[in-house]
């Protein structure tokens, strides 16, 4: 199969039929074999009924329904698990992403060798209350991740099938799939300017809470990426520095007591700073040691992604 289109959705009943017809038109015009996976994230309107009606007409359409709302990341993760296409395209269900972009995205993966391509909504059709936080979010994500993309949060993306089988998306991590892909070794990440339309039906699901959760997840993924398999490198270093600083304060105060006859050493604030530094340093060091032991005994500690291999006679697979 050429393409799997994964569409996470929540209360998008009005737009589904038009979206699927548009996708089918693009696929048929370009001769692609395809499937559309509509992942209903616990919708409370008639979305699931509409998916059943569409699937009855178009055998290339398949529906997956959650019992409750888990979030976009969960919907994408499940859709990735079911996807069978050589190239996996993700897009939102609100008709703001254009299926006409699919052929170019497909060829960037198959012909130009990108591992993934992220859409860039250069001319966004959203309110300032959404575009300004998004610009801030993208700036900090570029700064932390080192990936030079303009729009990490664009729902329209294309992936080589190996990428979606290698990454696990959870929480609000759908925003950071490029970061997860790079962490897994898929660092050929491209970008394409895509057309962005105004929302035709329904209302946006974006809110301030999702913006804040996104920043917390950015901190989380940055830590996991750098220190997930070597927590001692962070906690051990910080703990050692704190303990050393506290120990030096203790030596200074001990010198004053022994040689300078300063008998009120414990009444000085510096004494308590030194004591606190040694206690915190010890706790951080122990935390790093325990994290290291957990990491070394994790079931996936030796799970590595292999790009290719050779047989006995040197033929690459």
C-alpha positions in Angstrom: 0.0 0.0 0.0 1.3 3.4 -0.9 -0.3 5.7 1.7 -2.0 5.5 5.0 -3.8 8.7 6.1 -4.3 8.9 9.8 -6.9 11.4 10.9 -7.4 11.9 14.7 -10.8 13.6 15.4 -13.0 14.8 18.2 -16.5 16.0 17.5 -16.0 16.6 13.8 -19.2 15.0 12.4 -19.9 17.8 9.9 -16.5 17.7 8.1 -15.8 14.0 7.8 -17.6 13.1 4.6 -16.2 16.1 2.7 -12.7 15.3 4.0 -12.8 11.7 2.9 -14.2 12.5 -0.5 -11.4 15.0 -1.0 -8.8 12.5 0.0 -10.3 9.8 -2.2 -10.3 12.3 -5.2 -6.6 13.1 -4.7 -5.6 9.4 -4.3 -7.6 8.3 -7.4 -6.2 11.1 -9.6 -2.6 10.1 -8.6 -3.1 6.4 -8.8 -2.2 5.8 -5.1 -3.3 2.7 -3.2 -4.4 4.0 0.2 -6.3 3.7 3.4 -7.9 6.3 5.6 -7.8 5.6 9.4 -10.3 7.8 11.2 -9.5 7.7 14.9 -12.5 8.9 16.9 -11.1 10.2 20.2 -14.3 9.7 22.2 -16.5 12.1 20.3 -19.8 13.1 21.8 -21.6 14.0 18.6 -22.5 11.8 15.7 -18.9 11.4 14.4 -18.8 7.6 14.9 -22.1 7.1 13.2 -20.8 9.2 10.3 -17.6 7.1 10.1 -19.7 3.9 9.8 -21.7 5.4 7.0 -18.5 6.5 5.1 -16.8 3.1 5.6 -19.9 1.3 4.2 -19.4 3.3 1.0 -15.6 3.4 0.8 -13.8 0.2 1.7 -10.5 2.1 2.0 -11.9 3.9 5.1 -11.5 2.3 8.5 -12.7 3.6 11.9 -11.1 3.3 15.3 -13.2 4.5 18.3 -11.9 5.2 21.9 -14.3 4.7 24.8 -13.4 8.1 26.1 -11.3 11.2 25.1 -7.6 10.3 25.5 -6.1 13.1 23.4 -4.6 13.6 20.0 -1.3 11.9 20.9 -3.1 8.7 21.9 -5.2 8.8 18.7 -2.1 9.2 16.5 -0.2 6.5 18.4 -3.0 4.0 17.8 -3.4 5.0 14.2 0.3 4.6 13.7 0.0 1.0 15.0 -2.6 0.1 12.5 -1.1 2.0 9.5 0.0 -0.3 6.6 1.2 2.3 4.0 4.8 2.8 2.9 4.2 6.5 3.7 2.0 7.7 6.5 0.2 11.1 6.3 -1.4 12.7 9.3 -3.9 15.6 9.0 -6.6 17.2 11.1 -10.2 16.5 10.5 -11.4 20.1 10.5 -10.6 20.7 6.7 -8.0 23.3 7.5 -5.4 20.9 6.1 -5.6 20.4 2.4 -5.4 16.8 1.0 -4.0 18.4 -2.2 -0.7 18.5 -0.4 -0.5 14.7 -0.2 1.2 13.9 -3.5 4.1 16.3 -2.9 4.5 15.1 0.7 4.5 11.5 -0.6 7.2 12.2 -3.2 9.4 14.0 -0.6 9.5 10.8 1.4 9.8 8.2 -1.4 11.9 10.1 -3.9 13.8 12.7 -2.0 14.7 10.4 0.9 13.3 12.3 3.9 12.4 10.3 7.0 9.6 12.8 7.7 8.3 16.0 6.4 6.4 18.6 8.5 4.0 21.1 7.1 4.5 24.8 7.7 1.4 26.9 7.9 3.2 30.0 6.8 0.0 32.0 6.3 -2.3 30.8 9.2 -6.0 31.4 9.1 -6.4 31.4 12.9 -7.0 34.1 15.6 -4.1 35.9 17.2 -4.9 34.2 20.5 -3.8 31.0 18.8 -1.1 32.2 16.4 0.9 34.2 19.0 1.3 31.4 21.6 2.1 29.0 18.7 5.0 31.3 17.6 6.4 31.4 21.1 6.0 27.6 21.4 7.8 27.0 18.1 10.7 29.3 19.1 11.4 27.5 22.3 11.0 24.1 20.7 13.6 25.0 18.1 15.9 26.4 20.8 15.7 23.3 22.9 15.6 20.6 20.3 18.0 22.0 17.7 15.6 21.1 14.9 15.0 24.0 12.5 11.3 23.7 11.8 9.0 26.7 11.7 5.8 24.8 12.7 6.1 21.8 15.0 2.4 21.7 15.8 1.2 21.5 12.2 -1.1 18.4 11.9 -0.2 17.8 8.3 2.9 15.7 8.3 4.3 12.8 6.3 6.4 9.9 7.6 8.3 6.9 6.3 6.5 3.9 7.8 9.6 3.0 9.7 9.4 6.2 11.7 5.8 5.7 12.9 6.6 2.2 14.0 9.6 3.3 16.0 8.2 6.3 18.0 5.7 6.2 20.8 3.4 9.2 21.1 1.8 10.0 24.4 0.6 12.9 26.6 0.9 16.0 24.4 3.9 14.6 22.5 2.2 14.8 19.1 3.7 18.3 19.0 7.2 16.7 19.4 7.1 13.9 16.9 10.1 15.4 15.0 12.0 15.4 18.3 11.0 11.8 19.0 12.0 10.8 15.4 15.4 12.5 15.7 16.0 10.7 19.0 15.2 7.4 17.3 17.8 8.1 14.6 15.6 9.5 11.9 17.2 12.8 11.4 16.4 13.6 7.7 13.5 15.9 8.6 12.2 18.2 6.0 9.6 21.0 5.8 7.1 22.1 3.3 5.0 25.2 3.1 1.3 24.1 3.1 -1.9 25.9 2.5 -4.0 26.5 5.6 -7.7 27.1 5.4 -10.1 28.7 7.8 -12.2 26.3 9.9 -15.4 25.5 8.0 -17.3 23.6 10.7 -17.3 23.4 14.5 -14.9 25.2 16.8 -11.3 24.8 17.7 -10.2 22.4 20.5 -7.1 24.5 21.3 -6.9 26.2 24.7 -4.5 27.7 27.2 -4.3 24.4 29.1 -2.9 22.6 26.0 -0.4 25.3 25.5 0.9 25.0 29.1 0.9 21.1 28.9 2.9 21.4 25.7 5.7 23.3 27.5 5.8 20.8 30.3 6.1 18.0 27.8 8.9 19.9 26.1 10.9 19.9 29.4 10.1 16.2 29.9 11.2 15.2 26.4 14.3 17.3 26.6 15.3 15.5 29.8 14.4 12.0 28.5 16.3 12.6 25.3 19.5 13.8 27.0 19.5 11.8 30.2 16.8 9.1 29.9 19.4 6.3 29.7 22.1 8.0 31.8 20.3 9.8 34.7 23.6 9.6 36.8 25.1 12.1 34.4 22.7 14.7 35.5 21.7 13.9 39.1 25.1 12.6 40.0 26.9 15.7 38.7 24.5 18.1 40.4 24.6 16.1 43.6 28.4 15.9 43.6 28.7 19.7 43.1 26.2 20.5 45.9 27.8 18.1 48.3 31.3 19.4 47.5 30.1 23.0 48.1 28.6 22.0 51.4 31.7 20.1 52.4 33.9 23.1 51.6 31.6 25.3 53.8 31.9 22.8 56.6 35.7 22.8 56.3 35.8 26.6 56.4 33.7 26.7 59.5 35.7 23.9 61.1 38.9 25.8 60.5 37.4 28.9 62.1 36.3 26.8 65.2 39.7 25.0 65.6 42.2 27.7 64.7 40.3 30.9 65.2 38.4 29.9 68.3 34.9 30.7 66.8 32.7 28.8 69.2 29.4 30.0 67.7 29.8 28.2 64.4 26.3 26.6 64.5 24.7 30.0 64.9 25.9 31.3 61.6 23.5 31.0 58.6 26.4 29.8 56.5 26.4 26.6 58.6 22.9 25.7 57.7 23.5 26.5 54.0 26.4 24.1 54.0 24.4 21.4 55.8 21.5 21.8 53.4 23.8 21.6 50.4 25.3 18.3 51.6 21.9 16.8 52.3 20.5 17.8 48.9 23.7 16.7 47.2 23.5 13.3 48.8 19.8 13.0 47.8 20.4 13.9 44.2 23.3 11.5 44.0 21.2 8.7 45.4 18.4 9.6 43.0 20.8 9.4 40.1 22.1 6.1 41.3 18.6 4.6 41.6 17.7 6.0 38.2 20.7 4.4 36.7 19.8 1.0 38.3 16.3 1.3 36.9 17.5 2.2 33.5 20.0 -0.6 33.4 17.3 -3.2 34.3 14.6 -1.8 32.0 13.2 -4.4 29.5 14.1 -2.2 26.5 17.6 -1.2 27.7 19.2 -2.9 24.7 16.6 -2.0 22.1 18.3 -0.4 19.2 16.9 0.5 15.7 18.9 -1.2 12.9 19.0 0.7 9.6 20.4 -2.1 7.5 22.6 -5.2 7.6 24.6 -7.4 5.3 24.5 -11.1 4.7 27.5 -13.4 4.6 28.4 -12.4 1.1 28.1 -8.6 1.7 24.7 -8.0 0.1 23.0 -5.2 2.0 19.5 -5.7 3.3 
